[in-house]
């Protein structure tokens, strides 16, 4: 069975601080996809990244970066120089490669960035 | 990117009424659509998988007679909450998997249902 654990329920940081959101996953599949989504108060899920399990290279996109460590089954997300607009709930998710199965979501981490 | 819409975005209804939520893929055909439910401050939980032209597959604990799913075309799936009760109040989100890009899913903006 697949499982995603986001141990941090809520995090508060002061604007301009860096913050890392943890994600640990479990799967028996040898190939899979990992995702991060942002859910602002409006509720709509905003896609941030999809990572194939073949690709362990870290990725940077502006102030966002992701650290994929297959050896520890982790896919952590770091926001550099956080801003108030980053305040949201962030979900880590897992799916198989086929697309036949839905995403399995973690419980989410609520990030509050204080001005 | 691909667009998925949901209608209505918000609905308030009285207990005992039925509510229909539409999920449309606007610029692609979707062979599979997934329906999720999210209670306040909780994660998204899969309710059912909807395949075009066939019966939906429901997750354990989800009443198929209460949550009717119809996937009548490659661009539309509907979720009908029958005889809604206050405990059905939730945020309902659909996702659609394109026929030509089967390893990708696109999420709708969600429908917030409040049952009084």
HADDOCK unambig.tbl for C-alpha pairs under 7 A between the chains (distance, minus, plus):
assign (segid A and resid 43 and name CA) (segid B and resid 110 and name CA) 6.88 0.50 0.50
assign (segid A and resid 44 and name CA) (segid B and resid 109 and name CA) 4.51 0.50 0.50
assign (segid A and resid 44 and name CA) (segid B and resid 110 and name CA) 6.19 0.50 0.50
assign (segid A and resid 45 and name CA) (segid B and resid 107 and name CA) 6.87 0.50 0.50
assign (segid A and resid 45 and name CA) (segid B and resid 109 and name CA) 6.78 0.50 0.50
assign (segid A and resid 97 and name CA) (segid B and resid 103 and name CA) 6.09 0.50 0.50
assign (segid A and resid 98 and name CA) (segid B and resid 102 and name CA) 6.95 0.50 0.50
assign (segid A and resid 98 and name CA) (segid B and resid 103 and name CA) 5.53 0.50 0.50
assign (segid A and resid 99 and name CA) (segid B and resid 102 and name CA) 5.32 0.50 0.50
assign (segid A and resid 99 and name CA) (segid B and resid 103 and name CA) 4.00 0.50 0.50
assign (segid A and resid 99 and name CA) (segid B and resid 104 and name CA) 6.34 0.50 0.50
assign (segid A and resid 102 and name CA) (segid B and resid 34 and name CA) 6.74 0.50 0.50
assign (segid A and resid 105 and name CA) (segid B and resid 43 and name CA) 6.76 0.50 0.50
assign (segid A and resid 105 and name CA) (segid B and resid 44 and name CA) 6.44 0.50 0.50
assign (segid A and resid 106 and name CA) (segid B and resid 43 and name CA) 6.67 0.50 0.50
assign (segid A and resid 107 and name CA) (segid B and resid 42 and name CA) 6.27 0.50 0.50
assign (segid A and resid 107 and name CA) (segid B and resid 43 and name CA) 4.67 0.50 0.50
assign (segid A and resid 108 and name CA) (segid B and resid 43 and name CA) 6.27 0.50 0.50
